[in-house]
Amino acid sequence: MSESINTLDELLNDPMIQLVMARDHVRPAELRLLLEKARDRPADDSRVASASVPPAHMVARSCLKQWLHR
C-alpha cells in the first residue's frame, strides 16, 4: 500500500474505484460536487448539533422490552 496522499482526481481515476462507483451507480461529477459542498459548508453548521435520530445504542435500549416480549 502506498504511503502517499492521493488527490481526488487520482482516486476518481483509479480503476478499482471506478468499478465500485459503477456498481453503485455513482457518477464522478456528482461525487465531486457532494465533496465540494461538504468542504465549503461552514464548520459550525447547526444541523450537525441537532441530529433528529438518536444513536443506535439508545434506540436498542429503548426497544429492548419490545424484543423480549415476543
Number of C-alpha atoms within 10 A of each C-alpha: 3 5 5 6 7 10 9 12 10 10 12 18 12 11 10 11 13 16 12 11 15 12 9 9 9 13 12 16 10 10 13 14 11 11 13 11 11 11 10 8 10 9 9 8 9 9 8 9 8 8 9 8 8 8 9 9 9 10 11 11 9 11 11 10 10 8 9 7 6 5
